[in-house]
Amino acid sequence: MIGIFDSGIGGLTVAKAIMNSLPSYDIVYMGDTARTPYGTKSAATIAEYSLQVSDFLFNIGAKIIVIACNTASSAAYTQVCENFGVPVFEPIEPAVDLALKNSRKKQIGVIGTRATVKSGVYEKMIMKKNGRSRIHSAACPLLVPIVEEGWLNRPETTMIIKKYLHPLKTRQIDSLILGCTHFPILKKIIQRKMGKRVYLVDSSLAIAEKIKSFLEDHPDVDEQISKTGSTRFMVSDLTDRFEQSARTILKRRILLEHADL
Ligand code: DGL
């Protein structure tokens, strides 16, 4: 099966895209809800948690690991690749490719958690691919608990987004990377605040496409992945709130299982 993880609910945006593009592939989603958010923690702690969740997925049979979390990818991508010997996918490179493709002026905005922004992972990747780019980043830590709480249509949410985006609005960016898998859930409000001319980069579809084409090119990996269409959603702390929010994102009822890491 394909193992997918995030600190909480945000990675479901990636799981949804993978389920749509590879409907027969078995997937297990693990949300580390007992320890969310990751984005306010140190890189060492985020790496430790990410390795534990990857280890959990690997031990229950993941043949591919998808880090559906920018924060975990920024702190632990290399370590996850080195430790488990299975293909590992992450959201940062697909987002950068999409941003560069859709940005005419190469004035690119990045919003993410504090840990992702502090790591500079987006700046490094963008500059590696196009040295003439200008990058403007902003940490938006409050948006993670807002999404986890399901405060999607509250006036307070709109006000907080407006405040976070203000510095980016003055920078004439033409594409904005939603550098946290929780943020596509707030895409409509972000788009309204940034204006129609700014292209919003949500890497979930691009990750799913990348996995699909990887599997077409690597039949040896593909044949190891079970394909009964089974989907399991696990969390390290089971709450009613998560169940409700997960249903809103996936637009279907799901059975949540508790798993100890
Ligand atoms: N969804 C995660 C990301 O993409 C992080 C949220 C968090 O735990 O802070 O960065």
Residues whose N, C-alpha, C, O or C-beta is under 5 A from the ligand:
A	BS01	DGL	D6 S7 G10 T36 P37 Y38 G39 T40 A68 C69 N70 T71 T113 V144 G179 C180 T181 H182
